[in-house]
Amino acid sequence: MMNMRSCKVILRVDFNVPINSEGVITDDTRIVKALPTIQQLLAQGVKLIVMSHLGRPLKDLNDDGSIKMSKYSLRPVASRLSELLGKAVSFASDCGGTDSMEKIDNLKDGELVLLENTRFRKEEEKGDSEWARSLSALGEFYINDAFGAAHREHATTATIARYFDHDHKGFGQLMEAEVSNAARVLDHPQRPLTAIVGGAKVSDKIALLENLIGLCDHIIIGGGMAYTFLAAQGFGIGKSLCEQDKIGLASEILVKAQERNCRIHLPIDSVCGDRFASDASVMITEGPEIKGEWMALDIGPRTVQQFTEVVRRSKTIVWNGPMGVFEMPAFSNGTKSIAQAVADATSSENAFTLIGGGDSVAAINQFGLADKVSFVSTGGGAMLELLEGKTLPGIAAIKD
């Protein structure tokens, strides 16, 4: 990182953490993930100005149209950050206003101030250039470590960076790790490269699948979206989730994959329930066909065995989306087994394994395997768009 001693440095982080009605942070993972960059900068003796968003306050107003200040304030985050750092964290009650200016002017080398929620200002989500320019004047350097918001063209995640030259802006440690680990999948993977894609809907993963079939040797498809593909192959799927209007698209994806020598693996048996409930009656099919009123809620044991074998033979693995309704114990085995297979491939086969955000991260954490894989992304939407082959504004604004 560039020498910034005694300089004022603007650091954009992603402190969009869950806070309950009592103002208590229920999961501080995003704060913890930002600590290495914060500690490194403070050790250099910078005057650190930290910015973050929290929630969508302008979409959740009081009845009189005012902002729910207490619900969306970053003040509890300042307190938690202070505890984690073991040092005082100053808090400004605005973002770039008079209180910010006063707190920044009082900073000494190695001290930091956290500014109030950037999304209290309508200019943030609009990517307003004038507001971004005024914020850029607060510091001599700009560091972006907010990968979780890198896919947003917002004032403090992208626009502001364009007011700094190449020598005065850069990535933080977390952002650098996210970008470099994604590149290991997208740019120079060891082969075979396998993508595990799950979740409810094909429509949510169209761009992802279309990009991956040009990159991967194997794509494993599980979750509710698998049954649209099975319907496209002519199988009965009972009451399983199916996007009827996407059956044709699923057929096209299967054809494209074959043309590009990418093998798609679909469930060959399923764990079904008679209704969508944790206490539903359970039945395991003998093959891909699902009859009557049954709905598939997890991949079956033979599918687990087949998918595990594909994972075991892979040298690069990216996983985005669960194999079933893993939140319900009766339908969690498929996701848990694939999570274990990915962890085993990491340790025994020396595979590079990337968990690509969203529910996959929740699953890998639920099963206690997060420290058994190569990298767990902090950005659900951002990582998904990166894997889709899109250019992320927060990354491009630093590189441009």
N, C-alpha and C positions, 0 to 999 in steps of 0.2 A: 504494500500500500504506500502511496506517495507521502512525503514528509509534510505534515500539516501542523507541527508543534506551534502552540499559541494562537492558531488560526480558529476562526469560527467555522464550524462544519455542520451543514444541514444533513441529517440522516433520516431518510424515509424508511420506516419499518412497517410491519403488519402486526399491530396489536389488536386485531379484531377478534377479541376473546369473548367467550360467553360469560355474562354477569347476571346473577339471579336478582330477584326483586329486593333482596336485602343488600344489594351492592357488593356481593361477594363473587370473586372470580372463581368459576367452577372448573376451568381448565386453562392453565397458564403456559401450555406448550409453546405457543407462538412467542411469548415473552422470553421463555428460556432459550428458544432457538436463536433469538436476536442477541443474546448476551455476548457471544464471542466477538462479534463486530463492535459492540458498544465498549466492551472491556479493552479491546485492542486500541480503539480510538482514544479512550480516556488515558490509557497508558502512554500514548504519544503526547499527552498534555494539550489536547485540543479543548476548545470551548464548544460543547456539543449541543446542538439544537435538534431535538427528536420530534418527528411528525408522524402521525398515524391517523387512520380512520377507525371508526367503530360503528358497525351496523349501517342502517339506512335511515337516519333520523328524519330526513325531509320527506320520507314516505310513511312516517308514523307519527303524525303531529297530534297535539292536544286538540280538543274540540274547538278551541278558539283560534286554531292555526299556528299556535306557538310550538316551539321545539320542546320535547321532553328532555330537559337538560340533565336531570339526575339519572335518567335511564341510559343515556348515551354519552355521558361524560367519561373522559379518560382519567379522572381523578383517582378512582380505585386502582387503575393500572400504574399510576405514578407511585402509589403506596407499595404495590407488589414489586415493582421494579426496584424500588429503594431497598426492600427486604432482600431481594435476590442479589443485588450488587453489594449490599453491606455498606451503603453510603447514601447521603441525602440526594434526593431528586427534587429539583425545583419544578413547580407546576404553574403554567400560565393559563389563565382562564379564557384566553382567546387564541386564535391562530393568526399571528402576524399583526395583531392590534397593539394597543398601548401597553397592556400588561405583558405581552410577549417582548416588546421592545425593552421594557424596564427590566424584566428578568434576564434577558440576554445581555444587556449592558452590565449587569451585576455578576455575570459569570467569570470565574477565575479559571486558569488552565487546569484541565482535568475534572471540570465540573460539567453538569448537564442540566438542561431544562426540557421537560416534555410539554409541548404545546397542546391545547385543547383540540378535540376531534375536528379534523379537516373537513368533514362532511356536514358540519354545522353551517358551512358556507356553501351557497348554491353554485359558486364559481368552481368548486372542486370537481364535481361530476361533469360539469360542462367543459372542463379543460381550459378554463378562461386564461388567456395569455397575459392580460394585464395583471390579474391577481398573482399568477405564477411569477411574473417579472418582479413584482413587489416583494414576494417571498424570497426570491433568489438573492435580493439585496441584503438579506439577513446574514448570509454567510459567504465565505470565500471559496468553499468547496461544497459539492453535493455528492452524497453517497446514497445509492438506492439498494436497500436490502429487503425490500417488500415484494418478494416473488409472488406471494398470494394475490397481489393486486397488479402484477406486471402486465396483465392482459387488458387493463383499463387505460383508456386515453384520458386520464384525469390530470388536474393541474399539478398535484404534488408527486405524481408517479411518472409522468412523462413530459408534460409541457415545461415544467421548471428546469429540467435537465438541459433543455436547448438554450438556456441562458448561461451555460458554463461551457468553456472550451474543453478539449480532450484532456488537458493537463489538470483540470480542476473538477473532474467528475469521474465516478467509477462505481463498481459493484461492491457491496459488502460481502462478507464471507458466505452468508447463507445464499444470497443470489448467485454468487460465483459457483457455489457447489451445485445448485439447481441447474444452472445452464450447462456446466461441464458434464454433469451426470446424464442429462438428457442427450447431450451430444454423443455420449458413449453408445446410446441406442440408435440415434438418428443418423449419425455421420460415419462412425467407424466401429460397428458392432462386431464382436467375435461371433462366429456362426457355428451351429444353427442359432438363429434369432427367433424367439417365440414370443408372441403377444398373447396375453390372457385377457379377454375382454368380457365383461359381464354387465349386470345392471338390468333395468326393467325394459327399456325401449330401444329398438333399433334406431329410431329417429334421433335419439340423443347421441348416437355413436356413428352416424353415417360418415361424417368427415374423417373421423378417426380410422374407421375401417378402410375407407378408400385410400388413405395415405399409407396405412400399414400393409396393405396387400402388395404394395410396390416395394416394401422394405423387408418383410418377414419371410422366413421359411415356413413357419407354422403360425396359425392363429387358432387359439382355443376360444370357443364362444360358449358361455354359460349364462345363468340368470334368466330372467323372463324373456329377454331378447332372443334367446336361442330358439324359442318355440315359433317365432315368426319364420325363422330359417327352416325349421322342420316342416312347417306348413307349406313353405315354398317347395319342399322336396316331395310333397304329397302325403305326408303322414298326418293322421288324425291326432289332434292335440287336446281333445276334451275341452275343459273349461280353462285351460292354461291361457296366460296372457298372450295376446297376439294382436299386432297392428295390421289389420286387414289391408289397409291402404299402402302398406310397405312390403307386402309379399312379393310383388314384382321387383322391387328394388333389391330385396334379399336374394332373389334369383340372379339378378344382374351381378351382385357382389360375388356370388358363388362362381359364376362363369368367369368373371375378371380374375379372381384368385387362381382358378385353374390355368388360365392363359398365362399368368405370371409365375407359375410354378410355386405358388404359395398354397400350402395344404390347410384347409379349414377343418377343424375337428368340432363336431357337434355331439350333444348327449346321445348315448346309445341306450340308456335307461334313465328313469327319473324317480325321485321320491315325491309322491303326490299326496295331497290332502283333499278331503271332501269339501273343505271350505278354507278360506284364508284366515286361519286362527291358530294360536299356539297349541290349543287342545283339540285340533282337528283329528279325525281318523286318518291313519296313514297307510298307504299302499305303495309298493315298489313295482314298477312295470318290468316286464320281461324284455322289452325292446324299446325302440323310439316311440311306438304307437301308444297313445293315451286314449282311453275310451270313456264314454259316458260323462258323468258329472265331475270326474276327477280333474284336479288342476295340479300341474307340476310346480313344486315350490323349492326343489333342490335337485341337483344332479344325483344319479344313482350310484351304487357301489362299483358297477362295471365301468361306468364313465369315469369315476374317480381313478380307477386303476389305469385306464387308457390315458387320461390326461396326465397323470403322474409320470407315466413312462415317457411321454413327450417332453415334459418339463425336465426329467432326469437327463435326457440326451442333449439338452440345450446349453449353450454357452453364454447367451445373453437373453434375459427374460424381463419383460415389462408387463406389469399387471395393473389393469384399470377396471374395477367393477367386480362385485361378488358373484358367486356361482348360484346363490339361492337366497332365501330369506334367513340370513344367518343370525338375525336378532332373535329368532324363535329356535329354542334348543332342538326341537324335532326336525328342523330343516337347516341346521348349521353345519352338518358334517361335511358337505361338499366344499364349502368355502374354507372350513378349518383344514381339511385334508390338502387342498391346493396350497393354502398358506404354508403348511408344513412341508409340502413338496418343494416349494420355492426356497424355503429356508434350508432344506437338505441339499438342494442343488448348489446353494451358495457355499456351504461348508464342505461338502464331499466332492463336488464336481468343479469347484472354483469358478462357478458361473457368476457373471455380473447380474444382479437383480435389482430392478427399480420398481418400487411401488408408486404408482402414478396418481396419487391423490384420491380425494373423495371417500366413498365407502370402503375402498380397499384399505385405506389407512386405518379407518375405524375397525375393520376386521383384523388386520395384522396386530393392532394394539389389543383388541379384545382377546386374542389368542396368545398374547404374550410373546410374539415373535418379531417385534419391530427391530430388536437389536441383533437378529439372526439373518437379516438381509443386507444387501449392499447399501441401499439408499432409500429413504422414505421421504417423498416429496411433501412439502408444507402447503403447496398450492393446488387445490383441486381443479378449478376452472383454468388456471394458468397453465398447469402441466398438461391438461387435456388439450388445450389449444396448441401448445408447443408440439405435442405428439401428432396433432392433426396437420402439422406442417405450416402453421400460421406464424407470422411475425408478430411478436408481442411489443406493444408500444413502449412499455417500461424498459425493455431490453434495447430496442432500436434507438431510443433517445439517448442512451449512454454510448452506444457504438457509433452512432452517426457523427 
